[in-house]
Amino acid sequence: MKKLTVGVLGATGMVGQNYIRLLQDHPWFLVSHVAASPRSVDKTYAKAVNGRWRMNDPYSEDVGNLIVHDAADVTMAKEKCDFVFSALGMEKSTVRTFEERYAAAGLPLISNNSAHRHTTDVPVLIPEINPHHSAIIPIQLERRGWREGFIVAKPNCSLQSYLPPVYALMKAGYLVKSIVVTTLQAVSGAGYPGVPSLDMIDNVVPFISGEEEKTEREPLKILATIEDGRFVYEDSLNISAHCNRVPVVDGHMACISLKFKSDKPSLEEIIAIWNAFGGEVQELDLPSAPHPPIVYREENDRPQSGRDRHAGNGMAVTVGRLRACPVMDIRFVALSHNTVRGAAGGAILSAELLCAQGYIGG
């Protein structure tokens, strides 16, 4: 099939570079447009990232030769792209304005930013959990007078390690009442150059601005129902989060204690539920979908960031250390790759889902 042309907004930053890396040789998508801040405009992509390319894999010659355009130039993106990914590193209000301009111009936009995560008619997708939330896109178009462009957001990376295994239990009929989660978040989550080395070497920082609020609030929208054209948050679920920055390059870990509302599965049943879990993206066998999406490790000391973050090409969640909890009901540890599943890779999977559902590319 003919590949859809893709633009990356904020293409020179860490998340943007991950998009370029992950879209290399993608069977459906071809990068045709890169955009960034004015300081990179009119340079080739190769010159714009010279000395700043942080990926282990090189970019292709074709991408290196692309001319970087101003992210404010929506017209150029419209000429070159079928849809765009947004990894803009700007103030939230500026990002919101930019993203709405792209959608109004007729370009579907999948965003890594937080600007629209709590916008009433914008879905926040984890494709294995809430693929049906894309049903609000026609309502978004109608309300805003847009014809083809729309906005879909990806959630914060801090919750993507623990929410899929929690949702798998809820999907199996075991409703969850309360969650206490402590995240151990990699330094790459702060971008580049990120946290100063003297703050991180031989140290743990027990505060990441805004992370606890996102970790506690965004799952309630992801688990929401759609009623009368709006999201009704799952406010019966209580989440308490402690978010910490740790001296690990990639891989966000979460230590979870969980209490059920009523029926409680056995530990053996929980592992069986996780091992059998899958969603629409697995059934469709989308290019970026991990098989399986949840990997359970039996070892007492797993998951580990260095050993398990690349599970499923960085798209799977690795879970371990399931045991009874003397205060709640159960406790376990989960790990996901924050710059793949938690950033560009998760958004690419969402784009694949939207293509399969007919929202992108007809």
C-alpha positions as CSV (number, residue, x, y, z in Angstrom):
1,M,0.0,0.0,0.0
2,K,1.1,3.6,-0.5
3,K,2.6,5.0,2.7
4,L,0.9,7.9,4.4
5,T,3.1,11.0,4.7
6,V,3.9,12.2,8.3
7,G,5.1,15.4,9.8
8,V,7.0,15.6,13.2
9,L,6.5,18.9,15.1
10,G,9.4,19.4,17.5
11,A,11.5,17.0,15.4
12,T,14.9,18.1,16.9
13,G,14.0,17.4,20.5
14,M,14.3,14.1,22.4
15,V,10.8,12.9,21.7
16,G,11.0,14.2,18.1
17,Q,14.2,12.2,17.6
18,N,12.5,9.1,18.9
19,Y,9.7,9.6,16.3
20,I,12.4,9.8,13.6
21,R,14.1,6.7,14.8
22,L,10.9,4.6,15.3
23,L,9.3,5.7,12.0
24,Q,12.4,4.5,10.1
25,D,11.2,1.8,7.7
26,H,7.7,1.9,9.1
27,P,5.4,-0.1,6.8
28,W,2.6,2.5,6.8
29,F,4.1,5.9,7.5
30,L,6.8,8.0,5.7
31,V,8.4,11.1,7.3
32,S,8.0,13.9,4.8
33,H,8.1,17.0,7.0
34,V,10.1,18.1,10.0
35,A,9.4,21.3,12.0
36,A,10.9,22.9,15.0
37,S,11.6,26.2,16.7
38,P,12.9,29.2,14.6
39,R,16.6,28.5,15.5
40,S,16.5,25.3,13.4
41,V,14.5,26.7,10.5
42,D,16.0,26.4,7.0
43,K,18.7,24.0,8.0
44,T,18.8,20.4,6.9
45,Y,17.6,18.1,9.6
46,A,21.2,16.7,9.7
47,K,22.6,20.2,10.5
48,A,19.8,20.9,13.0
49,V,20.6,17.9,15.1
50,N,24.4,17.9,14.6
51,G,25.9,17.3,18.0
52,R,22.4,16.8,19.5
53,W,21.4,13.5,18.1
54,R,20.9,11.3,21.2
55,M,19.6,8.1,19.6
56,N,21.7,5.0,19.2
57,D,20.5,4.4,15.7
58,P,21.3,6.9,12.9
59,Y,18.6,8.7,11.0
60,S,18.2,7.9,7.3
61,E,19.8,10.0,4.6
62,D,16.4,11.0,3.3
63,V,15.4,12.4,6.7
64,G,18.8,14.1,7.1
65,N,18.2,16.0,3.9
66,L,14.8,17.3,4.8
67,I,14.7,21.1,5.4
68,V,13.4,22.0,8.9
69,H,10.4,24.3,8.8
70,D,9.0,26.6,11.4
71,A,6.4,24.8,13.5
72,A,4.2,27.8,13.1
73,D,4.0,27.2,9.3
74,V,0.8,25.1,9.1
75,T,0.5,25.7,5.4
76,M,3.7,23.9,4.6
77,A,2.8,21.0,6.8
78,K,-0.6,20.7,5.0
79,E,1.1,20.5,1.7
80,K,3.5,17.8,2.7
81,C,1.6,15.6,5.2
82,D,-1.4,13.4,5.7
83,F,-1.1,13.8,9.4
84,V,1.3,15.0,12.1
85,F,2.8,14.1,15.4
86,S,3.3,16.8,18.0
87,A,6.3,16.8,20.3
88,L,6.4,20.6,20.7
89,G,8.5,21.9,23.6
90,M,6.7,25.1,24.3
91,E,4.4,26.6,27.0
92,K,1.1,24.8,27.3
93,S,-1.0,27.7,26.0
94,T,1.2,28.0,23.0
95,V,1.1,24.3,22.3
96,R,-2.7,24.3,22.6
97,T,-3.0,27.1,20.1
98,F,-0.5,25.5,17.6
99,E,-2.2,22.1,17.7
100,E,-5.7,23.6,17.2
101,R,-4.4,25.5,14.1
102,Y,-3.1,22.2,12.6
103,A,-6.4,20.5,13.2
104,A,-8.4,23.4,11.9
105,A,-6.3,23.3,8.7
106,G,-7.4,19.7,8.1
107,L,-4.5,17.7,9.6
108,P,-5.1,14.9,12.1
109,L,-2.7,15.5,15.0
110,I,-1.5,13.0,17.6
111,S,0.1,14.8,20.5
112,N,2.7,13.9,23.2
113,N,1.9,17.1,25.0
114,S,-0.3,17.7,28.0
115,A,-2.1,20.7,26.6
116,H,-5.2,18.9,25.5
117,R,-5.3,15.9,27.8
118,H,-8.2,17.2,29.8
119,T,-9.9,19.0,26.9
120,T,-13.5,17.8,26.9
121,D,-13.7,16.4,23.4
122,V,-10.1,15.2,23.0
123,P,-9.4,11.4,23.6
124,V,-6.3,10.3,25.6
125,L,-5.4,6.9,24.2
126,I,-3.7,3.9,25.5
127,P,-4.8,1.7,22.6
128,E,-5.1,-1.6,24.5
129,I,-7.3,0.1,27.1
130,N,-9.6,2.6,25.4
131,P,-9.6,2.3,21.6
132,H,-13.4,3.1,21.7
133,H,-12.6,6.7,22.9
134,S,-11.9,7.6,19.3
135,A,-15.7,7.7,18.9
136,I,-15.6,11.2,20.2
137,I,-13.6,12.4,17.2
138,P,-16.7,13.1,15.0
139,I,-18.2,15.1,18.0
140,Q,-14.9,17.1,18.2
141,L,-15.2,17.8,14.4
142,E,-18.8,18.9,14.6
143,R,-18.3,21.1,17.7
144,R,-15.3,23.0,16.3
145,G,-16.4,23.1,12.6
146,W,-13.3,21.1,11.5
147,R,-13.6,18.9,8.4
148,E,-10.8,16.4,8.5
149,G,-8.3,17.5,11.2
150,F,-8.6,16.5,14.8
151,I,-6.6,16.2,18.0
152,V,-5.8,13.0,19.9
153,A,-3.5,13.0,22.9
154,K,-1.2,10.4,24.4
155,P,-1.1,10.2,28.2
156,N,1.8,11.0,30.5
157,C,4.6,8.4,30.6
158,S,4.4,8.0,34.4
159,L,1.2,6.0,34.4
160,Q,1.8,3.8,31.4
161,S,3.7,1.2,33.3
162,Y,1.0,0.5,35.9
163,L,-2.3,1.2,34.2
164,P,-2.4,-1.7,31.7
165,P,-2.0,-4.4,34.3
166,V,-4.5,-2.7,36.5
167,Y,-7.0,-2.4,33.6
168,A,-6.5,-6.0,32.7
169,L,-7.8,-7.0,36.1
170,M,-10.8,-4.6,35.7
171,K,-11.5,-5.9,32.3
172,A,-11.7,-9.4,33.8
173,G,-14.3,-8.2,36.2
174,Y,-12.3,-7.4,39.3
175,L,-13.1,-3.7,40.0
176,V,-10.4,-1.7,41.7
177,K,-11.1,0.7,44.6
178,S,-7.7,2.2,45.5
179,I,-4.2,2.4,44.2
180,V,-1.0,3.6,45.9
181,V,1.8,3.9,43.4
182,T,5.4,5.0,43.8
183,T,7.1,5.7,40.5
184,L,10.9,5.5,39.9
185,Q,11.3,7.6,36.8
186,A,14.3,7.7,34.4
187,V,16.2,10.8,33.7
188,S,15.3,10.7,29.9
189,G,11.8,11.7,31.0
190,A,13.2,15.2,31.6
191,G,14.4,15.5,28.0
192,Y,17.9,16.7,27.1
193,P,20.0,18.0,28.7
194,G,17.5,17.2,31.4
195,V,18.4,17.0,35.1
196,P,21.9,18.2,36.0
197,S,24.3,15.3,36.6
198,L,25.2,16.6,40.1
199,D,21.6,16.3,41.1
200,M,21.3,12.7,39.9
201,I,24.6,10.9,40.4
202,D,24.5,9.1,43.8
203,N,21.0,10.6,44.4
204,V,17.3,10.2,44.1
205,V,15.1,13.3,43.7
206,P,11.7,12.8,45.3
207,F,9.9,15.4,43.3
208,I,9.0,15.8,39.6
209,S,6.9,18.9,38.9
210,G,3.3,18.0,37.9
211,E,3.9,14.2,37.7
212,E,1.9,13.2,40.7
213,E,-1.1,15.2,39.6
214,K,-0.9,13.6,36.1
215,T,-0.4,10.1,37.5
216,E,-3.5,10.5,39.7
217,R,-5.8,12.3,37.3
218,E,-5.2,11.1,33.7
219,P,-6.2,7.4,34.4
220,L,-9.6,8.6,35.4
221,K,-10.1,10.0,31.8
222,I,-8.6,7.0,30.1
223,L,-11.1,4.8,32.0
224,A,-14.0,7.2,31.4
225,T,-17.3,6.5,29.6
226,I,-18.6,8.8,26.9
227,E,-22.1,10.2,27.7
228,D,-23.9,13.0,25.8
229,G,-20.8,13.7,23.8
230,R,-18.4,14.2,26.7
231,F,-16.1,12.1,28.9
232,V,-17.4,11.1,32.3
233,Y,-14.3,10.4,34.4
234,E,-14.0,7.2,36.5
235,D,-14.0,9.1,39.8
236,S,-14.7,6.0,41.9
237,L,-11.1,5.0,41.6
238,N,-8.8,6.6,44.1
239,I,-5.1,6.9,43.2
240,S,-2.3,8.2,45.4
241,A,1.1,8.8,43.7
242,H,4.7,9.4,44.8
243,C,6.9,10.3,41.8
244,N,10.7,10.1,42.1
245,R,13.5,10.8,39.6
246,V,16.2,8.1,39.8
247,P,19.6,7.7,38.1
248,V,18.5,5.4,35.3
249,V,18.6,6.5,31.6
250,D,15.4,4.8,30.3
251,G,12.6,2.9,31.9
252,H,9.9,4.1,34.3
253,M,9.2,1.7,37.2
254,A,6.1,1.7,39.4
255,C,5.6,0.0,42.7
256,I,1.9,-0.6,43.2
257,S,-0.3,-1.5,46.1
258,L,-3.9,-2.1,45.1
259,K,-7.3,-2.7,46.8
260,F,-10.3,-4.3,45.1
261,K,-13.9,-3.1,45.6
262,S,-15.3,-6.6,46.3
263,D,-14.3,-9.8,44.7
264,K,-10.5,-10.5,44.9
265,P,-8.7,-12.8,42.4
266,S,-6.1,-15.3,43.6
267,L,-2.4,-14.5,42.7
268,E,-2.4,-17.4,40.2
269,E,-5.6,-16.0,38.5
270,I,-4.0,-12.5,38.3
271,I,-0.9,-13.9,36.5
272,A,-3.2,-15.8,34.1
273,I,-5.2,-12.6,33.4
274,W,-2.0,-10.7,32.6
275,N,-0.6,-13.4,30.4
276,A,-3.9,-13.6,28.4
277,F,-4.4,-9.9,28.2
278,G,-4.7,-8.2,24.8
279,G,-6.6,-5.5,23.0
280,E,-7.9,-4.4,19.7
281,V,-4.4,-3.5,18.5
282,Q,-3.2,-7.0,19.1
283,E,-6.2,-8.5,17.3
284,L,-5.5,-6.2,14.4
285,D,-1.8,-7.1,14.5
286,L,-0.8,-3.4,14.1
287,P,2.8,-2.8,13.3
288,S,3.8,-1.4,16.6
289,A,1.6,-3.5,18.8
290,P,3.5,-5.7,21.3
291,H,2.7,-9.4,21.5
292,P,2.0,-9.9,24.4
293,P,1.4,-6.4,25.8
294,I,2.0,-7.5,29.4
295,V,5.0,-9.7,30.2
296,Y,5.1,-11.4,33.6
297,R,8.5,-12.3,35.1
298,E,8.6,-15.0,37.7
299,E,12.0,-14.1,39.1
300,N,12.1,-12.4,42.5
301,D,14.2,-9.5,41.3
302,R,12.4,-8.6,38.1
303,P,11.5,-6.4,36.3
304,Q,14.7,-4.4,36.2
305,S,15.2,-1.2,34.1
306,G,18.3,-2.3,32.3
307,R,17.1,-5.8,31.5
308,D,13.4,-5.4,30.8
309,R,12.7,-1.9,29.3
310,H,13.1,-3.2,25.7
311,A,10.5,-6.0,26.1
312,G,8.2,-6.0,23.0
313,N,10.6,-3.6,21.2
314,G,10.0,-1.2,24.1
315,M,6.3,-1.3,23.8
316,A,5.4,-4.0,26.4
317,V,4.8,-3.6,30.1
318,T,6.9,-5.9,32.2
319,V,5.4,-6.9,35.6
320,G,6.8,-8.9,38.5
321,R,6.9,-9.4,42.3
322,L,3.2,-10.0,42.6
323,R,2.4,-10.8,46.2
324,A,-0.2,-10.2,48.9
325,C,-0.3,-6.9,50.7
326,P,-0.9,-6.6,54.4
327,V,-2.5,-3.2,54.1
328,M,-4.2,-3.3,50.6
329,D,-5.0,-6.6,48.7
330,I,-2.0,-7.1,46.3
331,R,1.2,-5.4,45.4
332,F,3.5,-5.7,42.4
333,V,6.1,-3.9,40.3
334,A,5.7,-2.8,36.7
335,L,8.1,-1.3,34.2
336,S,7.7,0.4,30.8
337,H,10.1,2.2,28.4
338,N,9.3,5.8,28.9
339,T,10.7,7.2,25.7
340,V,9.2,4.4,23.5
341,R,5.9,3.2,24.9
342,G,5.6,6.3,27.1
343,A,6.3,8.7,24.3
344,A,6.8,8.4,20.5
345,G,6.0,4.6,20.3
346,G,2.7,5.0,22.1
347,A,1.7,7.8,19.8
348,I,2.7,5.8,16.7
349,L,0.6,2.9,17.9
350,S,-2.4,5.3,18.4
351,A,-1.9,6.6,14.8
352,E,-1.9,3.0,13.5
353,L,-5.2,2.4,15.4
354,L,-6.8,5.5,14.0
355,C,-5.8,4.4,10.5
356,A,-7.3,1.0,11.1
357,Q,-10.5,2.6,12.4
358,G,-10.7,4.9,9.3
359,Y,-10.0,8.2,11.0
360,I,-6.7,8.7,9.2
361,G,-6.1,8.0,5.6
362,G,-9.7,7.2,4.8
